[in-house]
Amino acid sequence: MRRLVIAISQYGKKFDKNFIVIPQNGFEFITKDGSASGELRRINAT
C-alpha cells in the first residue's frame, strides 16, 4: 500500500509540484511500527 501511495504522489507531482497525498487513517505510513502511537518516521514532504 505504501508503494501505491508513493506512486500516486510521484505521478501527481509531474503535473503539480505542490501535489500531496493525505491518507485517511494512514498511521501505518507515518509510524515505524504502523501503530497510532508508534515512533514517527522521517517524512519527505518535498
VEXVEX-260488 format. One line per field, with one value per residue: residue number from 1; x, y, z of N, C-alpha, C in turn. Coordinates in steps of 0.1 Angstrom, whole numbers, plus 5000, padded with zeros to 4 digits. Layout:
N
n = [NUM,...]
nX = [X,...]
nY = [Y,...]
nZ = [Z,...]
caX = [X,...]
caY = [Y,...]
caZ = [Z,...]
cX = [X,...]
cY = [Y,...]
cZ = [Z,...]
// end
This chain:
46
n = [1,2,3,4,5,6,7,8,9,10,11,12,13,14,15,16,17,18,19,20,21,22,23,24,25,26,27,28,29,30,31,32,33,34,35,36,37,38,39,40,41,42,43,44,45,46]
nX = [5008,5020,5038,5020,5008,5030,5036,5013,5017,5041,5033,5013,5028,5042,5025,5017,5037,5032,5014,4999,4995,4971,4965,4937,4934,4961,4981,5000,5016,5031,5043,5069,5063,5037,5016,4992,5003,5030,5066,5074,5082,5107,5096,5095,5085,5087]
nY = [4988,5012,5017,5021,5046,5062,5060,5073,5098,5106,5106,5126,5148,5152,5168,5188,5205,5209,5190,5168,5139,5129,5105,5089,5078,5069,5059,5038,5046,5067,5060,5041,5015,5011,5016,5037,5051,5048,5054,5082,5082,5095,5120,5127,5155,5169]
nZ = [5000,5008,4987,4966,4973,4973,4945,4934,4945,4932,4905,4905,4912,4888,4874,4890,4912,4938,4946,4970,4990,5012,5033,5047,5080,5080,5097,5095,5075,5085,5109,5125,5134,5125,5142,5159,5180,5176,5170,5151,5116,5095,5074,5040,5027,5004]
caX = [5000,5028,5043,5009,5007,5042,5035,5003,5023,5051,5025,5006,5038,5046,5016,5016,5048,5026,5005,5002,4985,4968,4957,4928,4938,4973,4992,5010,5025,5039,5050,5078,5057,5024,5006,4988,5012,5044,5075,5072,5092,5111,5087,5100,5073,5091]
caY = [5000,5024,5019,5027,5060,5069,5061,5083,5111,5109,5109,5139,5159,5155,5178,5199,5202,5210,5179,5160,5128,5129,5093,5089,5067,5065,5057,5028,5053,5077,5055,5030,5001,5010,5018,5051,5057,5045,5065,5087,5081,5108,5121,5136,5162,5178]
caZ = [5000,5008,4973,4958,4977,4967,4931,4932,4948,4922,4893,4907,4912,4874,4869,4900,4921,4952,4949,4981,4993,5026,5036,5059,5089,5075,5107,5090,5066,5092,5121,5122,5136,5120,5152,5160,5190,5173,5168,5137,5106,5088,5062,5030,5022,4993]
cX = [5009,5034,5032,5008,5019,5041,5024,5009,5033,5044,5019,5016,5044,5037,5015,5026,5043,5016,5009,4991,4983,4959,4949,4932,4951,4984,5003,5020,5035,5046,5058,5072,5042,5013,5003,4997,5026,5053,5074,5084,5096,5103,5093,5088,5076,5086]
cY = [5013,5027,5025,5042,5068,5071,5072,5097,5115,5113,5123,5150,5161,5166,5190,5197,5203,5200,5171,5149,5128,5116,5094,5076,5061,5063,5048,5034,5062,5072,5043,5016,5000,5013,5033,5058,5054,5057,5069,5085,5095,5109,5131,5143,5172,5173]
cZ = [5000,4994,4964,4961,4972,4952,4927,4934,4937,4909,4894,4906,4898,4869,4878,4911,4936,4955,4961,4983,5008,5029,5048,5067,5084,5084,5102,5081,5073,5104,5117,5124,5131,5130,5154,5170,5188,5170,5153,5128,5101,5076,5053,5023,5010,4979]
// end
